[in-house]
Amino acid sequence: MTSIALAPDESGEVAPPRPRLDSPSHPAAKWIFALMLVGGFVYAGWSVMTDTAGVGETLAIGVFAFLALALLIALGFEFVNGFHDTANAVATVIYTNSMPAHLAVVWSGFFNFLGVMVSSGAVAYSIITLLPVDLILNVGSSSGFAMIFALLLAAVIWNLATWYVGLPNSSSHTLIGSVLGVGVANQLLAAGSKGGTAGVDWSQAYKVLTGLWMAPLIGFGAALLLLLVMRAVLRNPRLYKAPMPNTPPPKGIRGLLIFTCTAVSFAHGSNDGQKGMGLIMLILIGCAPTAYALNRTLPTSATPAFVATANRAAAVFDARANGVHVPVEQARAVMTHALQQRKVDSPETFAALAATTRDIAERVQGYGSIRAVPASATPNLRNDMYLVLDTSKLATKSGDAAGFGGEPQLKAVKDYQTSLENGTRFIPLWVKITVAIALGLGTMVGWKRIVVTVGEKIGKQHMTYGMGAAAEMVAAGTILAADRFGLPVSTTHILSSGVAGASVASGAGLQARTIRNLALAWLLTLPAAMALSGFLYWLMLSIARATGA
């Protein structure tokens, strides 16, 4: 592995050599890259046509073109996410001479792909739950499409801007800011709305934002502590010295560094890839509701269990209704009002939940299964299921079993919530594959700017083997744990702060200018993304209304 000697710094000292980052790739690699990129998008289009034809839904040429544009932007977000965020994973193996740069990014891209493919999908819908309920229920409307395009474009624009100046900014942070900006803008534009269905669910936002502000602290503190422990336990001095030029580390150390790079890449794919999946599902539901609004992959044999679970939950809701009866025709308005006020403990709300739950069970039982629901009934059934799910989750948020009559009753409601999620929240295999391709290929492009920042501009000394291993192990463990609990976290924040923590533990200190820029980007991302997405939402909605779309 060759290195490039750097010029003397401001103090007159010659900095350690930089690994070669610009080695030419094989000519065939460009063709393979292009074929995979085009093939992924063609596969997505073919899958949409197959899925819609399978349920008898025909997409007009204009709708299909609109869907293609939306998918292109959503996959573009994941592509940018790949080269923006995953550069953090490869910086350590590159700057410790563990892997050549081009091999490292291909390796990382492959494990990003695998991470997406085995992801659970829980993170995908934790992002969606931040969006205003009325926009999700009417995602096929002009306001719904304005929401999707605004938040995607805002996220891509801010990611590209921070990448251009070489700042390892968080794609998760950016996307969440974009989502919140659309929610706030929608609430301001919705005359007379007090919040709730028109605005952001701030209780869910608090949960998500907690992970974001904690990520840098976890990364810094855990990496600092881990490196101190390593220095006390592992006495090999080579672990804590800058790598020799053109010399790979010893086999054991090299294996550890490659393993941690692999783990971070895999964890990044499993967590960040899901964010694009959730947005793509919103696009699909808006453009092709018959095929994607309900989970038509559920077998017919699951229908009796769904109906039984619904009836048990309806009985619990009835008990909380205290004899109050709400006709099913009025139930939707009652639940919508309850969500607006964030107050669902009234007898009327529980009566509405009971009436709608029984109506959902009767309709599903009458059709025979969710997969057999006709096209004309799909949007209404999906909206009712979504509305009941959100209202009941707000009611069970405290986890107070006594309020529902005991643990069995609370469990009955939560089992019903799981059944509703299984019926409305799913990720088709082709969505996973196309997102995995976009994220994996994005990893192999444009990574140099962020790699240089992480490898050279955070700590005052060249990255040692111990520093790289500590930062990577902390990042991988934290991201995989967050994935387990369905929380979106920032690979960038955790790993870059981990490098900073390891630098402090090594006694080298930090470069104030870079740390200041990183902190500034961290502070500005949320308000900047919110303002940008809110403006784009207003602009697109204004254009749609002016043109009568």
C-alpha positions in Angstrom: 0.0 0.0 0.0 1.5 3.3 -1.0 1.2 6.5 0.9 1.6 10.2 -0.1 3.8 12.4 2.1 2.1 15.6 3.2 3.6 19.0 3.3 4.8 20.5 6.5 2.0 21.9 8.7 1.8 25.4 10.2 4.3 24.5 12.9 6.8 23.4 10.3 6.5 19.7 11.2 5.9 17.1 8.5 2.6 15.3 9.0 2.5 11.5 8.8 2.0 10.2 5.3 -1.5 10.0 3.8 -2.6 6.7 2.3 -3.1 6.8 -1.4 -6.8 7.7 -2.1 -6.8 8.1 -5.8 -5.6 4.8 -7.2 -7.3 4.2 -10.5 -10.0 1.5 -10.6 -10.2 -1.3 -13.2 -12.0 -0.2 -16.4 -14.5 -3.1 -16.0 -15.5 -1.7 -12.6 -17.2 1.3 -14.1 -19.3 -0.9 -16.4 -20.3 -3.2 -13.5 -21.2 -0.2 -11.5 -23.3 1.3 -14.3 -25.0 -2.0 -15.0 -26.0 -2.5 -11.3 -27.2 1.1 -11.0 -29.4 0.9 -14.2 -30.4 -2.7 -13.4 -31.6 -1.7 -9.9 -33.9 1.0 -11.2 -35.2 -1.2 -14.1 -35.9 -3.9 -11.5 -37.8 -1.4 -9.4 -40.0 -0.4 -12.4 -40.6 -4.0 -13.4 -41.6 -4.9 -9.8 -44.1 -2.1 -9.6 -45.7 -3.1 -12.9 -45.9 -6.8 -11.7 -47.3 -5.9 -8.3 -50.0 -3.6 -9.7 -50.9 -6.0 -12.4 -51.3 -8.8 -9.9 -54.0 -6.9 -8.0 -55.7 -5.6 -11.2 -54.5 -2.0 -10.7 -53.5 -0.2 -13.9 -51.2 2.8 -13.6 -51.7 5.6 -16.1 -48.5 6.7 -17.9 -48.5 10.0 -16.1 -48.8 8.3 -12.7 -46.1 5.8 -13.6 -43.8 8.6 -14.7 -44.5 10.5 -11.4 -43.8 7.4 -9.4 -40.6 6.8 -11.3 -39.4 10.4 -10.5 -40.3 10.0 -6.8 -38.5 6.6 -6.6 -35.5 8.1 -8.4 -35.2 10.9 -5.8 -35.8 8.4 -2.9 -33.1 6.1 -4.2 -30.9 9.1 -4.8 -31.2 10.0 -1.1 -29.9 6.5 -0.2 -27.1 6.8 -2.8 -26.0 10.1 -1.3 -26.4 8.6 2.2 -24.0 5.8 1.1 -21.1 8.0 0.1 -21.8 10.6 2.8 -22.1 8.4 5.8 -20.2 5.2 5.0 -17.0 7.0 4.5 -16.8 7.0 8.3 -16.6 3.2 8.3 -13.7 3.0 5.9 -11.6 5.9 7.2 -10.1 3.8 10.0 -9.0 0.8 7.8 -7.6 3.2 5.2 -5.6 5.3 7.6 -4.2 2.3 9.5 -3.1 0.7 6.2 -5.4 -2.3 6.9 -7.0 -2.2 3.5 -6.3 -0.3 0.3 -8.8 2.5 -0.2 -10.7 1.1 -3.2 -10.9 -2.4 -1.8 -12.2 -0.9 1.5 -15.0 1.0 -0.1 -16.1 -2.0 -2.2 -15.9 -4.2 0.9 -18.0 -1.6 2.9 -20.5 -1.3 0.1 -21.1 -5.1 0.0 -21.7 -5.2 3.8 -24.0 -2.2 3.6 -26.0 -4.2 1.0 -26.2 -7.2 3.4 -27.2 -5.0 6.3 -30.1 -3.6 4.3 -31.3 -7.0 3.2 -31.5 -8.5 6.8 -33.0 -5.3 8.4 -36.2 -5.7 10.3 -38.1 -2.7 9.0 -38.8 -1.3 12.5 -36.7 1.9 11.9 -38.5 2.5 8.6 -41.8 3.2 10.3 -40.3 5.0 13.3 -39.4 7.8 10.8 -42.9 7.7 9.2 -44.6 8.1 12.5 -43.1 11.6 12.8 -45.2 12.7 9.9 -48.6 14.4 10.3 -51.3 11.8 10.5 -53.6 13.6 8.0 -50.8 13.6 5.4 -50.2 9.9 5.8 -53.9 9.2 5.6 -54.1 11.2 2.4 -50.6 10.5 1.0 -52.1 10.2 -2.5 -53.3 13.8 -2.5 -51.4 16.8 -3.7 -50.4 17.7 -0.2 -49.1 14.1 0.4 -46.9 14.2 -2.7 -45.7 17.7 -1.9 -44.7 16.3 1.5 -42.7 13.4 0.0 -40.9 15.5 -2.6 -40.1 18.4 -0.1 -38.6 16.2 2.6 -36.6 14.1 0.1 -35.2 17.1 -1.9 -34.4 19.0 1.3 -32.5 16.0 2.7 -30.5 15.4 -0.5 -29.6 19.1 -0.9 -28.3 19.5 2.7 -26.4 16.2 2.5 -24.7 17.3 -0.8 -23.9 20.7 0.7 -22.2 19.3 3.8 -20.4 16.6 1.7 -19.0 19.3 -0.6 -17.3 21.0 2.2 -16.1 17.7 3.7 -18.2 17.7 6.9 -19.3 14.3 8.2 -22.9 15.4 8.8 -25.6 12.9 9.6 -28.1 11.8 6.9 -30.4 10.6 9.7 -30.3 14.0 11.4 -31.0 15.7 8.0 -33.9 13.4 7.2 -35.5 13.8 10.6 -35.2 17.6 10.3 -36.8 17.5 6.9 -39.7 15.4 8.2 -40.2 17.8 11.1 -40.1 20.8 8.8 -42.9 19.4 6.7 -44.9 18.7 9.8 -44.5 22.2 11.2 -45.3 23.8 7.8 -48.4 21.7 7.4 -49.7 22.7 10.8 -49.1 26.4 10.0 -50.9 26.0 6.7 -53.8 24.0 8.1 -56.1 26.8 9.2 -57.7 26.2 12.6 -55.7 23.1 13.4 -54.3 22.9 16.9 -51.8 20.2 16.0 -52.3 16.4 16.3 -53.2 15.1 12.9 -52.0 18.2 11.0 -48.7 18.7 12.8 -45.8 16.8 14.3 -46.3 14.1 16.9 -43.8 15.7 19.3 -43.9 12.8 21.7 -42.5 10.5 19.0 -40.2 13.3 17.8 -38.8 13.6 21.4 -38.0 9.9 21.4 -36.2 10.1 18.0 -34.4 13.3 18.8 -33.1 11.9 22.1 -31.2 9.3 20.1 -29.7 12.0 17.9 -28.4 14.2 20.7 -27.2 11.3 22.7 -25.2 9.8 19.8 -22.2 12.1 20.0 -22.0 11.8 23.7 -22.1 8.0 23.5 -19.6 7.8 20.8 -17.1 10.2 22.5 -17.4 8.8 26.0 -17.5 5.1 25.1 -14.6 5.3 22.7 -12.5 7.3 25.2 -13.3 4.7 28.0 -12.7 1.7 25.7 -9.3 3.0 24.5 -8.2 3.6 28.1 -9.2 0.1 29.0 -7.4 -1.3 26.0 -4.2 0.6 27.0 -4.4 -0.9 30.5 -5.1 -4.5 29.3 -3.4 -4.7 25.9 0.2 -3.7 26.4 1.4 -4.0 22.8 2.9 -0.5 22.1 2.3 -0.9 18.3 -1.4 -0.5 19.0 -0.9 3.1 20.1 1.6 4.4 17.6 1.0 5.8 14.1 1.3 3.1 11.5 4.6 2.8 9.6 4.4 4.1 6.0 3.4 1.5 3.5 3.2 -1.2 6.2 0.1 -3.0 7.1 -0.6 -3.8 10.8 0.1 -7.2 12.3 -2.4 -9.9 11.4 -4.3 -9.9 14.6 -4.7 -6.1 14.7 -5.5 -6.0 11.0 -8.2 -8.6 11.4 -9.7 -6.6 14.3 -9.8 -3.4 12.3 -11.3 -5.1 9.2 -13.9 -6.8 11.4 -14.9 -3.5 13.0 -15.1 -1.8 9.6 -17.3 -4.7 8.4 -19.5 -4.4 11.5 -20.0 -0.6 11.1 -20.8 -1.0 7.4 -23.3 -3.8 8.1 -24.9 -1.9 11.0 -25.1 1.3 8.9 -27.0 -0.6 6.2 -29.3 -2.2 8.6 -30.3 1.1 10.2 -29.9 3.8 7.6 -31.2 1.8 4.7 -34.6 1.5 6.4 -35.2 5.2 6.3 -35.3 5.1 2.5 -37.6 2.1 2.7 -40.2 3.9 4.7 -40.2 6.9 2.3 -40.5 4.6 -0.7 -43.5 2.8 0.9 -45.2 6.2 1.3 -44.6 6.9 -2.4 -46.0 3.5 -3.4 -49.0 3.9 -1.2 -49.8 7.3 -2.7 -49.3 6.2 -6.3 -50.5 2.5 -6.2 -52.7 2.1 -3.1 -54.3 -1.1 -4.2 -51.0 -2.9 -4.4 -49.2 -1.4 -1.4 -51.6 0.2 1.1 -52.3 -3.2 2.7 -49.9 -6.1 3.2 -51.3 -8.5 0.6 -48.5 -11.0 1.3 -50.4 -12.1 4.5 -51.8 -15.6 4.0 -55.6 -16.3 4.1 -54.9 -18.6 7.1 -54.0 -15.5 9.1 -57.6 -14.1 8.8 -59.2 -16.0 11.7 -56.4 -14.9 14.1 -56.7 -11.3 13.0 -60.5 -11.3 13.5 -60.2 -12.9 16.9 -57.6 -10.4 18.0 -59.8 -7.6 16.9 -62.8 -8.8 18.7 -60.9 -9.2 22.0 -59.6 -5.7 21.6 -63.1 -4.4 20.8 -64.3 -5.9 24.1 -61.6 -4.1 26.0 -62.5 -0.8 24.3 -66.2 -1.4 25.1 -65.3 -1.8 28.8 -63.5 1.6 28.8 -66.4 3.2 26.9 -68.7 3.0 30.0 -71.8 2.3 28.0 -71.2 5.1 25.5 -72.1 4.2 21.9 -70.6 5.9 18.8 -71.9 5.0 15.3 -69.1 3.8 13.0 -69.9 6.7 10.6 -68.9 9.1 13.3 -66.1 7.1 14.8 -63.4 8.4 12.5 -64.1 12.0 13.3 -64.0 11.2 17.0 -60.6 9.5 16.8 -59.2 12.3 14.6 -60.3 14.9 17.1 -58.8 12.9 19.9 -55.5 12.7 18.1 -55.6 16.4 17.5 -56.0 17.1 21.1 -53.6 14.3 22.2 -56.3 13.1 24.6 -57.7 9.7 24.0 -59.0 8.7 27.5 -62.6 9.8 27.0 -65.4 7.2 26.8 -66.4 8.5 23.4 -62.9 7.8 22.0 -62.9 4.2 23.3 -66.5 3.8 21.9 -65.2 5.0 18.5 -62.2 2.5 18.8 -64.6 -0.3 19.6 -67.0 0.5 16.7 -64.2 0.9 14.1 -62.4 -2.2 15.3 -65.5 -4.4 14.9 -66.1 -2.8 11.5 -62.6 -3.6 10.4 -62.9 -7.2 11.6 -66.2 -7.7 9.8 -64.8 -6.3 6.5 -61.7 -8.4 6.6 -63.8 -11.5 7.5 -66.2 -10.7 4.7 -63.5 -10.4 2.1 -61.9 -13.6 3.4 -58.4 -12.1 3.9 -56.5 -8.8 3.6 -55.1 -9.9 0.3 -58.6 -10.2 -1.1 -59.7 -6.7 -0.2 -61.0 -5.1 -3.5 -59.3 -2.0 -5.0 -62.2 0.3 -4.2 -62.2 -0.6 -0.5 -58.4 -0.6 0.1 -57.8 3.1 0.9 -60.7 3.3 3.4 -59.7 0.1 5.2 -56.1 1.0 5.4 -56.9 4.5 6.7 -59.3 3.0 9.4 -56.6 0.5 10.4 -54.0 3.3 10.6 -56.3 5.6 12.6 -57.2 2.9 15.1 -53.5 1.9 15.5 -52.4 5.5 16.2 -55.3 6.2 18.6 -54.9 2.9 20.5 -51.1 3.4 20.8 -51.6 6.8 22.3 -54.0 5.2 24.8 -51.6 2.5 25.8 -48.5 4.7 25.8 -48.3 4.9 29.6 -48.4 1.1 29.9 -50.9 1.3 32.7 -52.5 -2.1 32.8 -54.9 -1.2 35.6 -56.5 1.5 33.4 -57.5 -1.3 30.9 -58.7 -3.7 33.6 -55.5 -5.7 34.0 -52.5 -7.2 32.1 -54.6 -9.6 30.0 -56.7 -6.7 28.7 -53.7 -4.6 27.9 -52.0 -7.5 26.1 -55.2 -8.0 24.0 -54.9 -4.4 22.8 -51.2 -4.7 22.1 -51.7 -7.9 20.2 -54.3 -6.1 18.1 -51.9 -3.3 17.4 -49.3 -5.9 16.2 -52.0 -7.3 13.9 -52.7 -3.8 12.5 -49.0 -3.2 11.9 -48.6 -6.5 10.1 -51.5 -5.6 7.9 -50.4 -2.0 7.0 -46.6 -1.8 7.6 -44.5 -4.1 5.4 -41.5 -3.8 3.1 -41.6 -5.8 -0.2 -38.4 -7.7 -1.0 -37.8 -5.6 -4.2 -37.8 -2.4 -2.1 -35.1 -3.8 0.1 -33.0 -5.0 -2.9 -33.2 -1.6 -4.7 -32.4 0.4 -1.5 -29.5 -2.0 -0.8 -28.1 -1.5 -4.3 -28.4 2.3 -4.0 -26.8 2.4 -0.6 -24.1 -0.1 -1.5 -23.2 1.6 -4.8 -23.3 5.1 -3.1 -20.6 3.8 -0.7 -18.2 3.5 -3.6 -18.6 7.0 -4.8 -17.5 10.4 -3.4 -16.1 9.0 -0.2 -12.7 10.8 -0.2 -13.8 14.1 1.3 -15.3 12.6 4.4 -12.5 10.0 4.8 -9.9 12.8 4.8 -11.8 14.7 7.5 -12.2 11.7 9.7 -8.7 10.4 9.2 -6.7 13.6 9.4 -8.7 16.5 10.7 -10.3 15.4 14.0 -7.3 14.3 16.1 -3.9 16.0 16.2 -2.0 12.8 15.6 -2.2 10.2 12.8 -4.9 7.6 13.6 -3.4 4.6 15.5 -4.6 1.0 15.4 -6.1 1.3 18.8 -7.9 4.6 18.0 -9.5 3.1 14.9 -10.6 -0.1 16.6 -12.1 1.7 19.6 -14.1 4.1 17.5 -15.4 1.4 15.2 -16.4 -1.1 17.9 -18.4 1.6 19.7 -20.1 2.7 16.5 -21.0 -0.9 15.5 -22.3 -1.9 18.9 -24.4 1.3 19.3 -26.0 1.2 15.9 -26.9 -2.5 16.1 -28.5 -2.0 19.5 -30.5 1.0 18.1 -31.6 -1.2 15.2 -32.8 -3.8 17.7 -35.1 -1.3 19.4 -36.2 0.4 16.1 -34.4 3.7 16.8 -32.8 5.8 14.0 -29.3 6.9 15.0 -26.5 8.6 13.3 -23.5 6.6 12.1 -21.7 9.8 11.4 -22.2 11.3 14.9 -21.3 8.1 16.7 -18.1 7.4 14.7 -16.7 10.9 14.3 -17.3 11.6 18.0 -15.8 8.1 18.7 -12.6 9.2 16.8 -12.6 12.4 18.9 -12.9 10.4 22.1 -10.2 8.0 21.1 -7.9 10.9 20.2 -8.4 12.5 23.6 -7.7 9.1 25.3 -4.5 8.8 23.3 -3.3 12.1 24.8 -3.1 13.7 21.3 -5.9 16.2 21.7 -8.3 17.5 19.0 -8.1 20.0 16.1 -10.3 22.8 17.3 -11.3 24.0 13.9 -12.7 20.6 12.8 -14.5 20.1 16.1 -16.0 23.5 15.8 -17.2 22.8 12.3 -18.6 19.4 13.3 -20.5 21.0 16.2 -21.8 23.8 14.0 -23.0 21.3 11.4 -24.7 19.2 14.2 -26.4 22.3 15.5 -27.4 23.8 12.1 -28.6 20.6 10.5 -32.0 20.3 12.2 -33.1 24.0 11.8 -31.6 24.2 8.3 -33.3 21.0 7.1 -36.6 22.0 8.7 -36.5 25.4 7.1 -35.6 24.0 3.7 -38.2 21.3 3.7 -40.9 23.6 5.1 -40.2 26.1 2.3 -40.2 23.4 -0.4 -43.5 22.0 1.0 -45.2 25.4 0.9 -43.8 26.1 -2.6 -44.9 22.7 -4.1 -48.3 22.9 -2.4 -48.8 26.4 -3.8 -47.9 25.3 -7.3 -50.2 22.3 -7.1 -53.1 24.4 -5.9 -52.4 27.1 -8.5 -52.4 24.5 -11.3 -55.4 22.6 -9.9 -53.4 19.5 -9.5 
